[in-house]
């Protein structure tokens, strides 16, 4: 989910994705991914805490579909054996490439 969605679900405003991920875990989520556009993103798991990473800077040419691209890339990375940090980094790279419009380059 994105930061705004996490805020709506928790009925409180979060300042950052890591804060939102921690908030979702505190409300009982087992696992959560929170994005925040080009800012720091977070992945959290009950009992394992929250990890963060930032997407690479790119020129944004589109945003519709970025979340779907992020989630699909995260799932694929995990299915290929990536650990939490590697899967988050792979998802951020894929989403950055997608929003930049540089598919196939």
C-alpha positions in Angstrom: 0.0 0.0 0.0 1.1 3.6 -0.2 1.5 6.0 2.7 -2.0 7.5 2.2 -3.7 4.1 2.2 -1.9 3.1 5.4 -3.0 6.4 7.0 -6.6 5.7 6.0 -6.6 2.1 7.2 -5.1 3.1 10.5 -7.2 6.2 10.8 -4.2 8.3 11.6 -1.6 10.3 9.6 1.8 8.9 9.2 4.8 11.0 8.2 6.8 8.3 6.6 6.5 4.8 5.1 8.6 3.2 8.0 6.3 4.8 10.5 3.3 3.6 8.6 4.7 0.0 8.4 5.2 0.0 12.1 1.7 1.3 12.6 0.2 -1.4 10.5 2.2 -4.1 12.4 1.0 -2.6 15.7 -2.6 -3.0 14.4 -2.0 -6.7 13.8 -0.8 -6.9 10.2 1.5 -9.9 9.8 3.4 -8.4 6.9 3.2 -5.1 5.1 4.8 -3.1 2.3 4.4 0.7 2.3 5.6 2.9 -0.5 5.8 6.7 -0.6 6.6 7.8 -4.1 10.2 8.7 -4.5 10.8 8.7 -0.8 11.9 6.0 1.6 9.8 2.8 1.4 9.3 0.1 4.1 8.7 -3.6 4.5 7.6 -4.9 7.9 7.0 -8.3 9.3 5.7 -9.3 12.8 8.7 -10.5 14.8 11.2 -9.2 12.3 10.7 -5.5 12.4 10.8 -2.9 9.6 13.4 -2.5 6.9 13.7 0.4 4.5 15.1 1.3 1.2 14.8 4.3 -1.2 14.0 4.1 -4.9 16.6 5.4 -7.4 16.0 8.9 -8.6 14.3 8.9 -12.1 12.4 11.4 -14.2 8.8 10.4 -13.6 6.7 10.1 -16.8 3.8 8.1 -15.4 2.5 6.8 -12.1 -0.5 4.7 -12.9 0.5 1.1 -12.4 3.6 1.8 -10.4 2.2 0.1 -7.3 1.2 -3.0 -9.3 4.7 -3.1 -10.8 6.3 -2.7 -7.4 4.2 -5.6 -5.9 4.7 -7.9 -8.8 8.5 -7.4 -8.8 8.6 -8.0 -5.0 6.7 -11.3 -5.4 8.9 -12.4 -8.2 12.1 -11.5 -6.3 10.9 -13.5 -3.3 9.9 -16.5 -5.4 13.4 -16.5 -6.8 14.9 -16.7 -3.3 15.6 -13.0 -2.5 15.8 -12.1 1.1 13.7 -9.2 2.5 16.2 -6.4 1.6 16.9 -7.8 -1.9 13.2 -8.2 -2.7 12.5 -4.6 -1.5 15.4 -3.3 -3.6 14.3 -5.3 -6.7 10.7 -3.9 -6.3 11.9 -0.4 -6.0 14.2 -0.7 -9.1 11.4 -2.2 -11.2 8.9 0.5 -10.2 11.5 3.2 -10.9 12.1 1.8 -14.4 8.4 1.7 -14.9 7.6 5.2 -13.9 10.5 6.5 -15.9 9.0 5.0 -19.1 12.3 3.3 -19.8 10.9 -0.2 -20.3 13.1 -2.4 -22.4 16.1 -0.2 -22.3 
